[in-house]
């Protein structure tokens, strides 16, 4: 049975994503923050760690991609979770009594219109399930929590409203991290990060290499390069596995065109047409 670390506590969306992927056949290791996910992986306390990297509504999750760059691990699989948020409160509380709600900032962003419509103030919390647990342990009048319905069941809170997310297609993408390279599957993605040289059309030249080989890009995002002010790193996902000849040719060409390349992994991925099915 694999040991898997995730950020949060019982009832977190990360745990729900793991149950979607592994069923009940895994040993859960909750962690207080993202850094602990990598620490436990490096120390071999766990076999895998699950890292949320982006949400279809709120965008990239702060700090996640920098951690992928900093640590020498490989992506093992992509997980996509259809996230549903619930408004929870202490027993006997009604929706009209709720004046403020606690949750992770990402969850608050994903429910922003709902909260404005009901005149509820947002209070940032370290974790969705943590907000539910803390409210259960220290009841507060007029205060609710946004978390999963599972968290409400686990911590004995009333479910005041279900599926309060603003967008119906509220998906979070997770990356399962581990050691070594997974075998190719029917559908694969490769994730890399690179820095271009300081010359005109440098990024254009790099992207052209994908087009020449008919490799489809599924993500391209620039983020600041922390050790070099005003320079960017480019995080990129494309369809294919590094063991394919055209992918190997591409990576060799990028090594010549860029000042820095790191492969984050080639791994089984979720086809966009199957998300939410």
N, C-alpha and C positions, 0 to 999 in steps of 0.2 A: 504493500500500500504506500503510495507516494506521500511524502511530507511536503506540504505546500504552505508558504507564508503569504499573508495578505495584510494590507493596511486596514485597520479598523478593529471592530469587535463583533461578537455574534450578531447576525442580522444585517451586516453591511452588504452593500451591493456587490462588493468583491466576493464575498462568500456565496452569494446567489449565482454569480458568474461561474465560480468553481463547481458548484453543484450542477450547473447546466453542462459543464464540460466533463467532469469526472463522475457524475452521479454521487453516490454516497461513498465511493471507493477512494477516499483520500483522508489524510490526517491533517486537520486544520491547525495552523500556527498564526494566530492574530498578532499583529505588530502595531506599535504606536505611530510609526511614521514611515515614509518611503525609504529613508536611510537604513532602517532596520531590515527591510526586505533584502537589501544587498549584503548587509553584514551577515545575516543568517545563511545566505546562499554561499558566500565566500568561506564561511566557517564549516560548511557542509552539515549544518544543523538541519537543513531542509534540502529537498531535491529540487524544488521549484519555488519561485516567487512570482506573484501576480501583480503587475503594475498597470494601473489605468493611465492611458496616455491622451485620450481626447474624447470629447463628447460632440455629437452631431449638432447640438444646439449652442452650447457654451464654448466650443473650441478646445484648443489644447490645454492640458492640465499643467499648471505652473510647476516647473522643476523636473518634470518627468523625463523629458528628452535630454536634459543636461546630465541626469543620472545614468542614462544609457551610454552617453559618451564617456563618462568618468570611470565606468566599471567594466571589467573584462569578463563579461558573460555573453551568452548568446540567446536570442529569441528562439523559443521552442514552438510556439503556436500563437495564433491570433484568436481572441475570443470577442464576440460581440454580444452585448446584453441589451435587451429592450428594457430600459429603466422606467419603472413606475414609482412615483412618489405618493406617499400618503400623509395626510395631516393627522397627527396623533396628539392626544392630550390626556391628562389625568382623569381617572374615573369620575363620571358625573358632569364633566365640562361640556358645554354646548359650543357650537361653532360661533354663535353671536358673542360669546364671552371672550374669544381669543383676540388679544390686542397685539401680541408679538409672537414670533415663531423663531426657533433656533434650528440651525442646520449647517452643513458644510456650505461654503460660499458657492460651489458649483451647483448644488441642489437648489439653493435660493435663486440663482440666475435662471435655472430651468423652470421655476415656478413663479417668476417675477410678475407676470400679468395676473395670475390668479390672486397673488397676495395683494396687489394694488387694488384689484376689484373688490376685495373684502376689507380693505383698509387695515391690513396687518403689517406691522413693522418687522423687518428682517434683522436677525441677530446672527452674525457669523459664529459657527462652532467648529471644533476640530474635526468632527466626523458626523455623518448622518445617524448611524446607529448609536454613537456616543451621546448625541443630543437626546435621543429617546431614553437611553439608560439613565442619564443624569436627571432628566425630568421625572422619571419614575422614582428615583432614589430621593430626590428633593422636590416634591410637588410645589408648584408655583401657580397662583391664581392668574388667569388670563394669559397663560403661556402655553404654547404648543411646540411640537417638534415635527420636522419633515424628515421622514425616513421611509424605509420599506414597510409594507404591511407585516412582513415577518418580524421586524424589530418590535412592532407594536404588540404582537402576540407574545414574543419572548419576554418583554419587560412589563406586560400587564397594563398597557395603555389602551384607551378607547380610540377606535378608528372614526374620526369625524368626517373625513372625505377621502376617497380613493382616486388614484390616477389624476392628480392635480397638476401634472406637468403641462406647460403651455403648448407644446408641440406633440402631436401623436407619434412622430418618428423620433423619439428621444432615445437614442442609442449611445452607449458608451463602449469604446474600444479598449480592450485590455491586451497586454502582451505577457505571455507566460515565459518567464526567464529561467535559464538553467545553464548547464555546462555541456559542451560538445554540440555537434550539429545534428539536428533531426533528419531522418531520411526523407527524400522527396515524396510528396503525396500527389493526388490527382490535380490539385490546384495549390500553387505556392506563391508566396511573395518574398522578395528580398528587400531588406532595409539597410540603407547606408547613410553615412554622414560624410560630407566633404567640404573643403574650402577651395575656392577658385584662386587662381593667380591674379594679381592686380594688373589687369590689362583689358582693353576694350573687347567686348563680346566673349569674355571668358565663360560666363554661365551659358550663353547661347551655344558655344562650341561643345560644352559638356552635354547639354540636353540633346543636341543634334546626334550624339552617339547612340542615344536610346532610339531615336526615330530611324536611324540607319538600320537598326537591327529589329525594328518592329516590336519594341518592348514598350508595353503600356505603363505609364506612370499612374499610380493611384494616390500619391501624396507628394507634395513639394512644399516645404516650409523653411523659411529663413529665420535664424535666431542669432542674437549677438554672440560674438566670440569673446569669451570672458577675459582671456589673456592678451587680446589685441583690440583696443578700442576702435570702434567704427568699422570693424570688419565683421563679416557674417559667416556663419556655418549654414549649410543647406542639408536638411534632413529629407530624405527621399525614399519612397517605397515604389517598387515596380513589380509587375507580374513576372514570375519565373524563378528558377532555382539556380544558385551559383554553379552547380555542377553541369548545367546545360552549356554547350560550347559557346553559344552567342552571349550568354551572361558572363562567361569567363573572358571572352574577347572584350566585352564592354568594360569589365573591371580593370583589365590590363590597360586599356586605352585611357581610362579615367586616372590611373596612376601617373600617366605621362602628362595629362592636361591639368591636373590639380596640384595644389601644394600639400594636400592632406586628404586621405581617404580612410575611413574605418567601416568595415562591414559589421553590422549589428546582428545579422542573422538571415538565413533562408529557412522558411518554415511553412507548415500547412496553414492556409488562410481560409477565410470565409468569403464565398462569392457574394457580391453585392446583391444579386438577384434573389438570394436565399435569406437575406436578413429580414427578420420579423415573421418568417413563415413558420 
